């Protein structure tokens, strides 16, 4: 079974269409997060260690796709923010919770939210939508997003590449290692974010937390 999967993946990764898939999935995942593009980028990194696809082009393609997709999400928030809040971001939903959390972080940290949100499940879409909805300056958004997507593309590709190097004779194990590292990092970032909210400066003062919640409620009206 694993041999058949490996043969299929080798055929896929040796095709020039893999770069189209990397770009397209990295872009669409920014505003329709159904299938995590990071999985494909990590997989491409694993097989890049064995020669195909070409490592630098994997990074550049994933970077370009994520950058374009984040801007699509930003402009959706910019021009459809009110409709999204009424229809797609219903109160009490997971999307709305992620949206409000991103808004709070944006109020305090500005563009730094983009660097953090890429490693929180659902955080990237919420962050870019919020930045568009609150009319965050486009030039600042683009600058921070170029850095965030570049780091993400390099990180995702390289953990796959390192997995391929660790198991040179068994790409399937290298793939499992790379995906395991990616999932582990996301869990650690999410745990760190939760601990900061729970025990950080705003977590001890009930008044400051209520103020943040009220600010999020005002944004949602």
NORHU-V540395 format. One record per pair of residues at least 24 apart in sequence whose ideal C-beta (glycine too) atoms are under 6 Angstrom apart, sorted by the first residue. I is the first residue (numbers start at 0). J is the second residue. Records with the same first field share a line. If there is no record, write none. Layout:
I = J  J
This chain:
1 = 171
5 = 171
12 = 46  51  52
13 = 51
17 = 52
18 = 60
21 = 60  61
22 = 60  64
25 = 61  64  65
26 = 64  67  68
29 = 68  69  72
30 = 71  72
32 = 124
37 = 155  181
40 = 155  156
41 = 155  159  177  178  181
42 = 174
44 = 156  159  160
45 = 159  162  163  170  173  174  177
47 = 160
48 = 160  163  164
57 = 156
58 = 152  153  156
61 = 152
62 = 148  149  152
65 = 148
66 = 148
69 = 127  144
72 = 124  127  128
73 = 127  130  131  140
76 = 128  131  132
77 = 131
80 = 132
84 = 219
97 = 121  125
98 = 125
99 = 215
101 = 125  126  129
102 = 129  215  218
103 = 211  215
105 = 129
110 = 139  143
113 = 143  144  147
114 = 147
117 = 147  151
118 = 185  188
119 = 188  189
